[in-house]
Amino acid sequence: MIIVKKNSEEPIYIQIYNQIKDQIEKGYIKTGERLYSTRALAQILGVSRNTVERAYEMLLQEDYLYVVRGSGYTVKEINPNYVYTKAMPKKPKVEKKKVKFDMINNFSEALLGDNDWRKCFTNAIDVLQSREIMDFSQRQGEDVLLDLIAKSLHMSRGVNCEPYRIVLTSGIHYSMEIIGGLFEKEVFTILVEEPSTNAAKRVFKRLGFNIEYIPVEDDGIKIDELYKYTNAVLFITPVHQFPTGSELSTAKRRAILDWATKNNGYIIEDDYDSALCYKAAPQAAIQAYDINDRVIFIGNYVYMLSPGMKVYYIVLPKHLYNMYDIFYNGYINQVPLICQYALVEHMSKGYMSRHQRRFLKNNFDKYVMLTNCLNDTFGDKIEIYGGGYGLFLNVRVKNGMDEDELIEKGLKNGVKVYGLRTYYKDTSLCPGNSVRIGFGSVNLNDIPKAVELLYKAWFGD
Protein backbone atom coordinates (compact mmCIF):
# COMPACT_ATOMS: atom_id res chain seq x y z
CA MET A 1 0.00 0.00 0.00
CA ILE A 2 1.32 3.44 -0.94
CA ILE A 3 0.22 6.51 0.97
CA VAL A 4 0.75 9.92 -0.61
CA LYS A 5 0.75 13.05 1.52
CA LYS A 6 -0.02 15.88 -0.87
CA ASN A 7 0.67 18.58 1.72
CA SER A 8 4.12 17.19 2.53
CA GLU A 9 7.34 19.12 1.86
CA GLU A 10 8.65 15.95 0.14
CA PRO A 11 7.80 15.75 -3.59
CA ILE A 12 5.13 13.16 -4.38
CA TYR A 13 7.32 11.20 -6.80
CA ILE A 14 9.96 10.82 -4.05
CA GLN A 15 7.28 9.54 -1.66
CA ILE A 16 6.21 6.92 -4.22
CA TYR A 17 9.82 5.98 -4.98
CA ASN A 18 10.77 5.57 -1.30
CA GLN A 19 7.74 3.46 -0.42
CA ILE A 20 8.09 1.07 -3.38
CA LYS A 21 11.84 0.72 -2.77
CA ASP A 22 11.23 -0.02 0.91
CA GLN A 23 8.61 -2.65 0.11
CA ILE A 24 10.92 -4.36 -2.41
CA GLU A 25 13.84 -4.42 0.03
CA LYS A 26 11.65 -5.84 2.83
CA GLY A 27 10.22 -8.49 0.52
CA TYR A 28 6.65 -7.24 0.57
CA ILE A 29 6.86 -6.91 -3.21
CA LYS A 30 8.43 -10.10 -4.57
CA THR A 31 10.97 -10.66 -7.34
CA GLY A 32 9.17 -11.04 -10.65
CA GLU A 33 6.06 -9.29 -9.44
CA ARG A 34 4.57 -6.77 -11.85
CA LEU A 35 3.82 -3.29 -10.59
CA TYR A 36 0.70 -1.38 -11.47
CA SER A 37 0.92 0.43 -14.79
CA THR A 38 1.80 4.10 -14.46
CA ARG A 39 -1.71 5.05 -15.54
CA ALA A 40 -3.39 2.69 -13.05
CA LEU A 41 -1.23 3.75 -10.09
CA ALA A 42 -1.74 7.41 -10.96
CA GLN A 43 -5.51 6.89 -10.88
CA ILE A 44 -5.34 4.98 -7.58
CA LEU A 45 -3.23 7.67 -5.90
CA GLY A 46 -4.97 10.62 -7.54
CA VAL A 47 -1.74 12.03 -9.00
CA SER A 48 -0.49 12.73 -12.51
CA ARG A 49 0.91 9.93 -14.62
CA ASN A 50 4.17 11.88 -15.06
CA THR A 51 4.66 11.78 -11.28
CA VAL A 52 4.44 7.97 -11.20
CA GLU A 53 6.69 7.69 -14.26
CA ARG A 54 9.42 9.71 -12.51
CA ALA A 55 9.29 7.38 -9.49
CA TYR A 56 9.42 4.26 -11.69
CA GLU A 57 12.30 5.65 -13.74
CA MET A 58 14.35 6.19 -10.56
CA LEU A 59 13.70 2.59 -9.50
CA LEU A 60 14.59 1.41 -13.00
CA GLN A 61 17.88 3.32 -12.97
CA GLU A 62 18.77 1.91 -9.54
CA ASP A 63 18.17 -1.68 -10.74
CA TYR A 64 15.06 -2.43 -8.70
CA LEU A 65 12.93 -2.90 -11.81
CA TYR A 66 13.18 -3.99 -15.41
CA VAL A 67 10.78 -3.48 -18.28
CA VAL A 68 9.21 -6.28 -20.29
CA ARG A 69 7.70 -5.08 -23.55
CA GLY A 70 3.94 -5.39 -23.27
CA SER A 71 4.10 -6.31 -19.58
CA GLY A 72 5.28 -3.11 -17.95
CA TYR A 73 7.50 -2.70 -14.91
CA THR A 74 8.61 -5.86 -13.10
CA VAL A 75 10.58 -6.27 -9.85
CA LYS A 76 14.15 -7.41 -10.39
CA GLU A 77 16.01 -9.86 -8.15
CA ILE A 78 18.15 -7.99 -5.65
CA ASN A 79 21.49 -9.24 -4.40
CA PRO A 80 21.02 -9.64 -0.61
CA ASN A 81 24.57 -8.41 -0.06
CA TYR A 82 23.79 -5.16 -1.78
CA VAL A 83 20.89 -2.88 -1.23
CA TYR A 84 20.85 0.60 -2.67
CA THR A 85 20.88 2.79 0.42
CA LYS A 86 21.71 6.25 -0.90
CA ALA A 87 19.70 8.62 1.20
CA MET A 88 17.46 10.99 -0.66
CA PRO A 89 18.28 14.59 0.15
CA LYS A 90 15.86 16.01 2.64
CA LYS A 91 14.68 19.56 2.69
CA PRO A 92 15.52 21.40 5.88
CA LYS A 93 12.57 21.65 8.20
CA VAL A 94 10.99 25.05 8.15
CA GLU A 95 8.32 26.46 10.32
CA LYS A 96 5.04 26.06 8.50
CA LYS A 97 2.77 29.04 8.33
CA LYS A 98 -0.90 28.48 7.74
CA VAL A 99 -1.77 29.72 4.28
CA LYS A 100 -5.40 30.61 3.73
CA PHE A 101 -4.95 32.03 0.25
CA ASP A 102 -2.10 31.04 -2.07
CA MET A 103 -1.91 33.78 -4.71
CA ILE A 104 0.16 31.76 -7.17
CA ASN A 105 -0.04 32.36 -10.92
CA ASN A 106 -1.60 28.97 -11.53
CA PHE A 107 -5.19 27.91 -11.93
CA SER A 108 -7.82 25.58 -10.53
CA GLU A 109 -8.55 22.53 -12.64
CA ALA A 110 -12.21 22.54 -11.58
CA LEU A 111 -13.22 23.70 -15.06
CA LEU A 112 -11.91 20.44 -16.49
CA GLY A 113 -14.19 18.32 -14.35
CA ASP A 114 -16.87 18.07 -17.01
CA ASN A 115 -18.20 15.46 -19.38
CA ASP A 116 -16.43 16.89 -22.43
CA TRP A 117 -13.05 15.62 -21.35
CA ARG A 118 -14.42 12.24 -20.33
CA LYS A 119 -15.94 11.85 -23.78
CA CYS A 120 -12.69 12.91 -25.44
CA PHE A 121 -10.57 10.39 -23.56
CA THR A 122 -13.10 7.62 -24.08
CA ASN A 123 -13.09 8.28 -27.81
CA ALA A 124 -9.29 8.45 -27.79
CA ILE A 125 -9.15 4.94 -26.31
CA ASP A 126 -11.43 3.72 -29.09
CA VAL A 127 -9.12 5.27 -31.69
CA LEU A 128 -6.08 3.60 -30.16
CA GLN A 129 -7.80 0.23 -29.98
CA SER A 130 -8.50 0.43 -33.70
CA ARG A 131 -4.78 0.59 -34.46
CA GLU A 132 -1.70 -1.27 -33.29
CA ILE A 133 -1.78 -0.40 -29.62
CA MET A 134 1.98 -0.82 -29.25
CA ASP A 135 2.68 1.76 -31.94
CA PHE A 136 4.71 4.72 -30.80
CA SER A 137 3.61 8.23 -31.60
CA GLN A 138 4.99 9.78 -34.76
CA ARG A 139 8.20 11.66 -34.03
CA GLN A 140 6.69 15.15 -34.12
CA GLY A 141 3.21 14.14 -32.98
CA GLU A 142 0.17 12.72 -34.75
CA ASP A 143 -0.51 14.30 -38.15
CA VAL A 144 -4.18 14.93 -37.43
CA LEU A 145 -3.30 16.96 -34.32
CA LEU A 146 -0.50 18.91 -36.01
CA ASP A 147 -2.94 19.91 -38.75
CA LEU A 148 -5.46 21.20 -36.18
CA ILE A 149 -2.78 23.12 -34.29
CA ALA A 150 -1.51 24.77 -37.49
CA LYS A 151 -5.02 25.95 -38.40
CA SER A 152 -5.71 27.14 -34.85
CA LEU A 153 -2.46 29.11 -34.63
CA HIS A 154 -3.08 30.82 -37.95
CA MET A 155 -6.60 31.83 -36.90
CA SER A 156 -5.76 32.98 -33.37
CA ARG A 157 -2.20 34.29 -33.62
CA GLY A 158 -1.54 34.80 -37.33
CA VAL A 159 1.21 32.16 -37.28
CA ASN A 160 2.17 30.95 -40.74
CA CYS A 161 3.35 27.37 -40.90
CA GLU A 162 2.78 24.03 -42.54
CA PRO A 163 1.86 21.23 -40.09
CA TYR A 164 5.10 19.37 -40.81
CA ARG A 165 7.09 22.18 -39.13
CA ILE A 166 5.33 21.68 -35.77
CA VAL A 167 6.96 19.53 -33.10
CA LEU A 168 5.02 18.44 -30.01
CA THR A 169 6.92 18.25 -26.72
CA SER A 170 6.03 17.45 -23.11
CA GLY A 171 7.28 20.67 -21.50
CA ILE A 172 9.17 23.93 -21.80
CA HIS A 173 12.43 22.24 -20.76
CA TYR A 174 12.11 19.62 -23.51
CA SER A 175 11.28 22.34 -26.02
CA MET A 176 14.45 24.23 -25.11
CA GLU A 177 16.49 21.01 -25.29
CA ILE A 178 15.33 20.42 -28.86
CA ILE A 179 15.92 24.03 -29.92
CA GLY A 180 19.32 24.14 -28.22
CA GLY A 181 20.38 21.08 -30.20
CA LEU A 182 19.93 23.01 -33.44
CA PHE A 183 22.60 25.62 -32.61
CA GLU A 184 26.34 25.35 -32.03
CA LYS A 185 27.26 26.66 -28.60
CA GLU A 186 30.67 27.75 -29.91
CA VAL A 187 28.98 30.00 -32.48
CA PHE A 188 25.72 31.25 -30.99
CA THR A 189 25.08 33.25 -27.83
CA ILE A 190 21.78 32.92 -25.98
CA LEU A 191 20.11 36.24 -25.12
CA VAL A 192 17.39 36.38 -22.47
CA GLU A 193 15.33 39.16 -20.99
CA GLU A 194 16.44 40.64 -17.68
CA PRO A 195 14.46 39.51 -15.71
CA SER A 196 13.09 36.33 -17.28
CA THR A 197 11.70 32.89 -16.55
CA ASN A 198 14.32 30.52 -15.17
CA ALA A 199 13.33 27.44 -17.20
CA ALA A 200 15.02 28.43 -20.47
CA LYS A 201 18.09 29.79 -18.69
CA ARG A 202 18.62 26.51 -16.84
CA VAL A 203 18.45 24.42 -20.01
CA PHE A 204 20.76 26.59 -22.10
CA LYS A 205 23.23 26.85 -19.23
CA ARG A 206 23.31 23.08 -18.89
CA LEU A 207 23.87 22.77 -22.65
CA GLY A 208 26.97 24.95 -22.29
CA PHE A 209 25.81 28.12 -24.05
CA ASN A 210 27.03 31.57 -23.10
CA ILE A 211 24.03 33.54 -21.81
CA GLU A 212 23.74 37.32 -21.95
CA TYR A 213 20.97 39.50 -20.53
CA ILE A 214 18.96 42.29 -22.19
CA PRO A 215 17.20 44.68 -19.75
CA VAL A 216 13.41 45.04 -19.98
CA GLU A 217 11.68 48.42 -20.11
CA ASP A 218 7.98 49.26 -19.86
CA ASP A 219 7.50 48.44 -23.56
CA GLY A 220 9.85 45.46 -23.77
CA ILE A 221 13.57 44.85 -24.10
CA LYS A 222 16.13 47.59 -24.79
CA ILE A 223 16.74 47.43 -28.53
CA ASP A 224 20.06 49.29 -28.34
CA GLU A 225 21.43 46.51 -26.13
CA LEU A 226 20.22 43.87 -28.59
CA TYR A 227 22.21 45.35 -31.47
CA LYS A 228 25.45 44.69 -29.62
CA TYR A 229 25.14 40.99 -30.56
CA THR A 230 25.48 38.95 -33.73
CA ASN A 231 25.08 35.17 -34.11
CA ALA A 232 22.66 35.10 -31.20
CA VAL A 233 19.35 33.49 -30.22
CA LEU A 234 16.93 35.72 -28.30
CA PHE A 235 14.42 34.10 -25.94
CA ILE A 236 11.50 36.47 -25.39
CA THR A 237 7.96 36.57 -23.94
CA PRO A 238 6.53 39.48 -25.97
CA VAL A 239 2.82 39.41 -25.08
CA HIS A 240 3.06 39.28 -21.28
CA GLN A 241 6.69 39.45 -20.25
CA PHE A 242 7.46 37.24 -17.31
CA PRO A 243 7.73 38.38 -14.58
CA THR A 244 7.36 42.16 -15.21
CA GLY A 245 4.12 41.82 -17.20
CA SER A 246 5.21 44.36 -19.85
CA GLU A 247 4.03 44.03 -23.47
CA LEU A 248 6.46 44.40 -26.36
CA SER A 249 5.55 47.42 -28.48
CA THR A 250 4.86 47.22 -32.20
CA ALA A 251 7.96 49.30 -32.98
CA LYS A 252 10.18 46.99 -30.97
CA ARG A 253 8.68 43.90 -32.61
CA ARG A 254 9.75 45.29 -35.99
CA ALA A 255 13.17 46.23 -34.61
CA ILE A 256 13.76 42.71 -33.27
CA LEU A 257 12.97 41.18 -36.66
CA ASP A 258 15.30 43.70 -38.30
CA TRP A 259 18.07 42.80 -35.84
CA ALA A 260 17.63 39.07 -36.47
CA THR A 261 17.72 39.47 -40.25
CA LYS A 262 20.83 41.68 -40.31
CA ASN A 263 22.86 39.95 -37.57
CA ASN A 264 22.28 36.22 -38.13
CA GLY A 265 19.99 36.21 -35.14
CA TYR A 266 17.05 34.03 -34.20
CA ILE A 267 14.05 34.72 -31.97
CA ILE A 268 12.41 32.16 -29.69
CA GLU A 269 8.94 33.64 -29.24
CA ASP A 270 7.29 32.15 -26.14
CA ASP A 271 3.55 32.77 -26.47
CA TYR A 272 2.76 31.15 -23.14
CA ASP A 273 -0.41 32.99 -22.05
CA SER A 274 -1.70 35.09 -24.94
CA ALA A 275 -5.01 33.18 -24.85
CA LEU A 276 -5.79 34.92 -21.55
CA CYS A 277 -6.17 38.49 -22.79
CA TYR A 278 -8.43 40.80 -20.78
CA LYS A 279 -8.30 43.86 -23.03
CA ALA A 280 -8.33 44.33 -26.80
CA ALA A 281 -7.13 41.32 -28.75
CA PRO A 282 -3.37 40.79 -28.46
CA GLN A 283 -1.08 41.76 -31.28
CA ALA A 284 -0.40 39.05 -33.81
CA ALA A 285 2.62 36.90 -33.12
CA ILE A 286 6.04 38.21 -34.19
CA GLN A 287 6.26 35.06 -36.30
CA ALA A 288 3.31 36.30 -38.36
CA TYR A 289 5.51 39.10 -39.78
CA ASP A 290 8.65 37.02 -40.19
CA ILE A 291 9.44 36.73 -43.91
CA ASN A 292 13.05 35.65 -43.40
CA ASP A 293 12.55 32.50 -41.29
CA ARG A 294 14.08 33.92 -38.10
CA VAL A 295 11.37 33.14 -35.54
CA ILE A 296 10.94 29.90 -33.58
CA PHE A 297 7.42 30.05 -32.15
CA ILE A 298 6.57 28.06 -29.02
CA GLY A 299 3.33 27.66 -27.10
CA ASN A 300 1.35 25.23 -24.99
CA TYR A 301 -2.05 23.94 -23.96
CA VAL A 302 -1.11 23.88 -20.28
CA TYR A 303 -2.54 27.30 -19.41
CA MET A 304 -5.77 26.59 -21.27
CA LEU A 305 -6.31 23.00 -20.14
CA SER A 306 -4.28 21.61 -17.26
CA PRO A 307 -0.66 21.30 -16.05
CA GLY A 308 -1.24 17.55 -16.27
CA MET A 309 -1.81 17.88 -20.03
CA LYS A 310 1.84 18.25 -20.94
CA VAL A 311 1.30 19.39 -24.51
CA TYR A 312 3.72 22.03 -25.76
CA TYR A 313 4.63 22.75 -29.35
CA ILE A 314 7.43 24.30 -31.39
CA VAL A 315 6.97 25.87 -34.83
CA LEU A 316 10.32 25.73 -36.61
CA PRO A 317 11.52 27.87 -39.54
CA LYS A 318 11.91 25.80 -42.69
CA HIS A 319 15.70 25.58 -42.71
CA LEU A 320 15.82 24.73 -39.00
CA TYR A 321 13.21 22.04 -39.58
CA ASN A 322 15.58 20.48 -42.11
CA MET A 323 18.27 20.37 -39.42
CA TYR A 324 15.78 18.96 -36.91
CA ASP A 325 14.85 16.26 -39.42
CA ILE A 326 18.49 15.15 -39.53
CA PHE A 327 19.55 15.65 -35.89
CA TYR A 328 16.47 14.08 -34.31
CA ASN A 329 15.96 11.20 -36.71
CA GLY A 330 14.75 8.17 -34.78
CA TYR A 331 13.50 10.10 -31.75
CA ILE A 332 10.13 9.19 -30.25
CA ASN A 333 7.58 11.81 -29.29
CA GLN A 334 7.00 11.99 -25.52
CA VAL A 335 3.41 13.26 -25.51
CA PRO A 336 1.18 10.23 -24.74
CA LEU A 337 -0.94 9.11 -27.66
CA ILE A 338 -4.10 9.14 -25.57
CA CYS A 339 -3.52 12.81 -24.75
CA GLN A 340 -2.94 13.64 -28.40
CA TYR A 341 -6.11 11.97 -29.59
CA ALA A 342 -8.15 13.37 -26.70
CA LEU A 343 -6.93 16.82 -27.74
CA VAL A 344 -7.91 16.08 -31.35
CA GLU A 345 -11.44 15.32 -30.15
CA HIS A 346 -11.48 18.40 -27.92
CA MET A 347 -10.46 20.71 -30.77
CA SER A 348 -12.37 19.16 -33.67
CA LYS A 349 -15.70 18.84 -31.81
CA GLY A 350 -15.69 22.48 -30.70
CA TYR A 351 -15.13 21.69 -27.01
CA MET A 352 -11.90 23.69 -26.97
CA SER A 353 -13.59 26.89 -28.15
CA ARG A 354 -16.35 26.50 -25.60
CA HIS A 355 -13.88 25.79 -22.81
CA GLN A 356 -11.69 28.72 -23.84
CA ARG A 357 -14.61 31.15 -23.65
CA ARG A 358 -15.61 29.85 -20.22
CA PHE A 359 -12.04 29.79 -18.93
CA LEU A 360 -11.36 33.33 -20.18
CA LYS A 361 -14.53 34.68 -18.56
CA ASN A 362 -13.80 32.92 -15.29
CA ASN A 363 -10.33 34.42 -15.03
CA PHE A 364 -11.37 37.81 -16.39
CA ASP A 365 -13.88 38.04 -13.54
CA LYS A 366 -11.10 37.24 -11.07
CA TYR A 367 -8.77 39.78 -12.66
CA VAL A 368 -11.39 42.53 -12.44
CA MET A 369 -12.27 41.57 -8.88
CA LEU A 370 -8.62 41.62 -7.80
CA THR A 371 -7.77 44.96 -9.44
CA ASN A 372 -10.93 46.59 -8.09
CA CYS A 373 -10.33 45.27 -4.58
CA LEU A 374 -6.70 46.39 -4.61
CA ASN A 375 -7.60 49.87 -5.82
CA ASP A 376 -10.53 50.26 -3.42
CA THR A 377 -8.60 48.91 -0.41
CA PHE A 378 -5.14 50.40 -0.92
CA GLY A 379 -5.79 53.49 -3.00
CA ASP A 380 -2.57 55.35 -3.76
CA LYS A 381 -0.59 53.24 -1.29
CA ILE A 382 0.20 50.79 -4.07
CA GLU A 383 0.85 50.82 -7.81
CA ILE A 384 -0.51 47.98 -9.95
CA TYR A 385 1.40 47.02 -13.09
CA GLY A 386 1.96 44.07 -15.41
CA GLY A 387 -1.69 43.01 -15.70
CA GLY A 388 -4.05 42.67 -18.63
CA TYR A 389 -3.04 39.11 -19.52
CA GLY A 390 -2.47 35.76 -17.92
CA LEU A 391 -2.93 34.81 -14.28
CA PHE A 392 -0.90 37.40 -12.37
CA LEU A 393 -0.23 41.08 -11.88
CA ASN A 394 2.44 42.93 -9.92
CA VAL A 395 2.02 45.38 -7.07
CA ARG A 396 4.51 48.02 -5.94
CA VAL A 397 3.82 48.70 -2.23
CA LYS A 398 4.62 52.15 -0.82
CA ASN A 399 5.19 51.36 2.85
CA GLY A 400 8.98 51.12 3.10
CA MET A 401 9.06 47.29 3.18
CA ASP A 402 11.25 45.29 0.83
CA GLU A 403 10.22 42.15 -1.05
CA ASP A 404 11.14 39.74 1.75
CA GLU A 405 9.23 41.73 4.35
CA LEU A 406 6.16 42.00 2.15
CA ILE A 407 6.12 38.24 1.58
CA GLU A 408 6.76 37.44 5.25
CA LYS A 409 4.09 39.82 6.52
CA GLY A 410 1.61 38.40 4.03
CA LEU A 411 2.37 34.85 5.17
CA LYS A 412 1.85 35.77 8.81
CA ASN A 413 -1.63 36.92 7.86
CA GLY A 414 -2.38 33.81 5.81
CA VAL A 415 -1.78 35.14 2.28
CA LYS A 416 1.09 33.88 0.14
CA VAL A 417 2.39 36.28 -2.50
CA TYR A 418 5.53 35.91 -4.60
CA GLY A 419 8.69 37.84 -5.27
CA LEU A 420 10.40 38.93 -8.47
CA ARG A 421 14.03 38.91 -7.35
CA THR A 422 14.66 35.25 -8.17
CA TYR A 423 14.21 36.00 -11.89
CA TYR A 424 16.96 38.65 -12.01
CA LYS A 425 20.62 37.99 -12.65
CA ASP A 426 21.45 41.49 -11.39
CA THR A 427 19.21 41.74 -8.34
CA SER A 428 20.01 45.44 -7.96
CA LEU A 429 17.68 46.01 -10.94
CA CYS A 430 14.75 44.40 -9.14
CA PRO A 431 12.20 46.85 -7.69
CA GLY A 432 12.65 46.00 -4.03
CA ASN A 433 9.11 46.85 -2.97
CA SER A 434 7.19 44.76 -5.53
CA VAL A 435 5.45 41.39 -5.31
CA ARG A 436 3.61 39.17 -7.79
CA ILE A 437 -0.02 38.35 -7.02
CA GLY A 438 -1.67 35.50 -8.91
CA PHE A 439 -5.40 34.88 -9.03
CA GLY A 440 -6.01 31.76 -11.10
CA SER A 441 -6.16 29.26 -8.24
CA VAL A 442 -8.14 31.34 -5.75
CA ASN A 443 -11.94 31.39 -5.67
CA LEU A 444 -13.57 34.56 -6.94
CA ASN A 445 -15.42 35.20 -3.67
CA ASP A 446 -12.22 34.76 -1.63
CA ILE A 447 -10.36 37.57 -3.37
CA PRO A 448 -11.80 40.45 -1.26
CA LYS A 449 -10.85 38.67 1.97
CA ALA A 450 -7.33 37.96 0.70
CA VAL A 451 -6.87 41.63 -0.21
CA GLU A 452 -8.13 42.72 3.22
CA LEU A 453 -5.59 40.44 4.89
CA LEU A 454 -2.80 41.87 2.75
CA TYR A 455 -3.77 45.39 3.73
CA LYS A 456 -3.69 44.40 7.38
CA ALA A 457 -0.31 42.74 6.87
CA TRP A 458 1.31 45.68 5.09
CA PHE A 459 -0.33 48.68 6.73
CA GLY A 460 -1.76 47.29 9.98
CA ASP A 461 -4.88 49.44 9.95
N, C-alpha and C positions, 0 to 999 in steps of 0.2 A: 504494500500500500504506500502510495506517495502522497504526502501532504504538502500543499503549496501555501505559503503565507504571503499573500499579495501586498501586505503592508510592511513586509520585512525590508531591512536595509540591504539584505543579500539578494542579488539578482535572481529571478525565478529560474533561469536555466541552470544556474549554479546549484540551487536547491534540488532540482531534478537530478542533475549529475551526481551530487553527493549522495543522495538517497539510493539511487540505483547502484552506484559503486559499492556502497556499504552493504546492500543486500546481496550483491554478487560475492563479495569477500566473505560474508558470514554464511554463505551457502543457502540463503533463502531463495535466491534465483539460481537454478542449477545450470551446469554446463550443457550447452545444446538447446537450452530453452529459448524460444522466440519471444522477443519483447513485443508489446503493442506497436502497431504502426504509428508513425509520427502523427498522422491525422487522428487516429483513434485516441491516443493518449492526450492529444491537445483538446479533444472534445471532452474527455473524462475530467481533465483538470481545469477546463475553462480558460485555457491560454492559447496563444497563437501557435500555429504549426512551426513557424520559424524558431520559436523558443525551444520547443522539444527537439528540433533538428540540431540546434547548437549543442544541447546536452548530449545527444547521441553521438555527434561528431567528436566531442571530447573523449567519450568512452571508446570510440572507435580508434582514435589516435593513440590512446593509452593501452590498447590491446585487450580491452575487456570484451569487445564485440567484434564480430565480422559480419559481412553482408553476403547473403546468398541471393542471387538474382531471382526475383519473383517470390522470395520468402521473407525478405526484410532483414531486420537486425537480430542476430543470434548471439547468445552468450558464449564466449570462448573459454576454453580450459585454462585455468590460471595455475602457474607453478606455485605450489605451496611455500616454496622457499623465497618467493618474491611476490610481494604485493606492492602495487604502486601507492606510495604513502605521501607524495608531495602535498603539502598543505596548501589549500587554496588561500590566497591572500584575503585577509579580513579587513573590512573597513573599520577604522577607529570608531569606538562608541562615542556618539554625540548625544547631547541632551535633546530629547525630542520635544518639540513645541507643538501644541495642538493647533492644527491648521483647519480653520472653518472654511476658508475660501482660497483655493489655489488658482491664482490668476495667471495661469500658464497659457502660452499661445498655442494651444492644442484644442481639440474639440471633443464633445460627447458623441459617442457612436449610437446614441438612442435613435437617431433618424434612420439608421440602417436596419432597425429591428422591424422590418415590414415584410409583407408577403412577396414583394417584387424580387428581393434578393433570393429568397427561398426558391422561387420559381426559376430564377436564372441558374442557380447551382444545380437544381434538379435536372433542368434541360441540358446543362453542361455534362452531367454524368451520362445522360442518354447519348449525347454526341460522342463521348469517349468510348462508350460501350459498342458503338457502331464501327469503330476502327480498331486497329491493333492497340490494345491497351498499354502495351509495353513500349510503344513508340515514344521517342523523346520529342520535345518541341522542336520546331524548326529553329535554326541558329538565332535568327533575329526576332522570332516570335511568329505566331500563326498568321498566314497571309490575310485571312479574312479580318483579323483584328487590325493589322497594319493598315489595311485599306480604309477601315472605319476611322482610325486615328488621323490618317492623312486628310480625309474629307473634313473631319471635325476641326482640325487645326487651321485649315484654310478658311473655314467659315467663321470661326471664333477669333482667330489671331492673325489671319492674313498670311499664314506660313505657306510657302510654296515648296512642295516636295512631292516626289513620287514615293509610293509606299515602300519600295525596295530600299530607300535610304533611311528608314526608321529602324532603330534597334531597341528592343525592349530590355530593360534591366530590372533588378530587384532592389534598387536603392541608389541614393545619390553617390555613395562611396563606390559602388560598382560602376556607375556611369563615369565617374572621374577616372577610375582605373582603366576603362576602355579608351577614353579620350587621351589620357596620358600616354598610353601605349602607341599612339599615332604620331608622337612628336619625340625628337631626339633631345634628351636633357642637356647635351653638350652644345646644342644649337639654340634652343628656345628657352626664353625666360617666362615664368608664370607671373602674371600681374593680377593682384586681387585688390578689391576695395579696402580702404582703411576707414572704418572697421568692416568686417565681413564675417559670414558664417564660417565656422571652424572646420566643417566637413571637408570641403575642397582643399583647404590648406593642409590638412593632415595627410590626405592622399598624395598630393603632389610633393610634399616634403618627404614622405616615405619613398616615393619613386626617385628621389634624388634631384629634383629640379631646384634651381635657384628661384626664390620667390621674392618679388618686390611689391611694394604697397603704394597705391594711389589714393590720396586723401579724398573724402567725400564732402561735397558742399550741399547746400539746400536743394540744388537742382541736379545732383549727381556728381560724378567724379570730376576732378580737376583735369581739364583737357591738356593744359600746358604741360603737366607732369607726364601725361601719357605719351606725348611726342618725344620724350627723351629716349624712348625704347624702340628698337627694331627687332625683328625675329622674336616676337613675343606673343603669348596667348593670354588674353584678358578674360578673367572670370567676373561676371557682373550680374546683378539682380536689378534690372532697370525699372520695373514697374513699381515695386515696393521694396526698396533697398533694405536689406537686413544687416544690422538691427536699427538703423536710423529712421527708416520709413520714408526716406526721400524718394521722389520720382524723377527719373532721368528726363531732362527737357528734350524737346524736338530738335533744337539746335545741336545739343550734345550728341544725340543719336546719330545725326548726320556726320558730325565731326569724328565720332568713333569709327564709323564705316570708312571715312576718308583716311583716317590713320591706318586702319588695317590694310587698305588697298595699297597705300604708298610705302608701307614699312614692313611688308611681309608679316603682317599681324593676323591673328585670329581672335574671334570673340566667342566665348562660351556664354550664351544668353540663358540664364536660369529664370524661367517663367513660373516660379513655384506657386504663386497664389493670385495670379491675375484673374482667376474665375470669381474671386471674392472682391468685387469692386462695388463700392457704396456711393459712387458719384457718377459722373458721366462715364460712358464706356471707355475702357483703357485704350491708350494708343496701340496701334498695330505693333506686332513684334518687330524688332530691329531686322530680323531675318526676312521679313516681308519686303524690305527695301534693298536687300543685299543682291546685287547683280554680279558680284565678282566672287561668289562662293567663299566668303570669309567668316560666316556665322555658323556656329554649332549650336543648335537650339535644343534645350532640354526642358522637360516638364514631368508632371506626375499626375496620378489619380489618387494620391494619398490624401491631399487636402479635401478633395471632393467626396471621397468614399470612406476610407478608413486606413489608419496606419498599418492594419493587418493586411490590407490589399497592397502588397509591395509591387506596384506596377509603375515604373518610371520609363521614360523613353528618351532617346537621343535622335535628333534629325541631323544627319551628316551632310556636309557639302559633297558634291559628286566626286571630286578627286580624293577626298579623305575617305569616302566610302570605298573607293577602289583599293586604298591601302588597308582599310578594315577587312575587306574581302580576302586579302592575302594574309595579313597578320593573324586574323582570328579564325582561319579556316579550321574546321573540326571542333570548334567550341560548341557547347550545348547551352541553350537559353535556360536561365535559372527561374523564370517566372512559371509557376505551376500551370500545367495545361488547363486544369479545372478553373483556375482564376481567369485565364485568358478567354475561355469559352463562356464563362459566366459574364465577363465584361462585354463580349460580343452580343450576348442576349440583352444585356442592360442597355447598350447603346442602340442596337438595331430595333428594339421594340419600343423605344421612346421613354423608357424608364429613367435613363440618365438625365434627359432634359427636364422631366418632372421633378426628379430628385434635386437637380441643380437649382431650380426655381425655389423649391421649398427650403433648401439648405441656405441659399443666399438670403432669403427673407428672414429666416431664423436668426442668422448672424448679423444681418443689418439691424434688426430690432435690438439686439444686444449692444451693437456698436452705438446706436443712437441713445439707448438707455444709459450706457456708460459715460458717453461724452456729456450728456445732459446732467447726469448726477454729479460728475466731476465739476462742471461749470457752476452748477447751482450750489454745491456744497463748499467748494474751495474759492470760487471767484477768482480774483487776481493773485491769489497766493500760489497758483501753479500756472504753468504754460503747457498746453497739450500740443504735441507735434507727432508727425509720422503716422497718422491715421489715414482713413479713406479706403484702405484695402486690407485684406487678410484678417488675422485674428488677434492683432495687438495694436496698441498705440503706446507712445512714450509720454512721460510726464516729467517736466522740470519743476522741482519743488523749491519754493523760495522761503526756506525756514532756517538756513544755515547748516543743515545736515548734509553729510556726504552719502554716497551710494550705500555703503555698508550700514550706516546708521538708519537710513530709510528702510532698508530691507529688514534689519533687526527689529526696529520699532513696529513695523508691520506684522512681523511674525509674532511678537509678544501680544499683539491684539488679534491674532488669529487669521491674518491675511498674508498670503505669500505673494510677493511681487519679485521681479527679477532685474538684475543689473545689466549694464552694457559693457562694463570694463573688460570682461573676459574675451570680447571680440576684437579688442584693439591690440596691435603689436606695440604701439607707443601709447601707453596708458595716460600720458600727460594730455593727449588730445581728447580724452573722454570727458564729457561734461559731468563733473563730479556729483551733481545734485539731481541726476535723472535716473528714472527706473522705467522698466518695461512692464506694462499691464496688459495681460491677455484676457480674453473674454469668451473664447469658444467653449470651454469646458464648464463654465459656471452657468447656473440656471438664471434665466432672465429676471425672475422676481427676487433673486438673491443679490443682484448687483447693487441696489441702493444700500442694503445693509453693509456690504463689503466696503463701499465708498465711505459710509459713516465711520466704520472702524478705522479706515486709513486716516481720516481726518482726526479722529481722536488720537491715533498713534503719532501723527506728525505735528499736530498743533495743540493737542491736549485740552481743547475747549469742550 
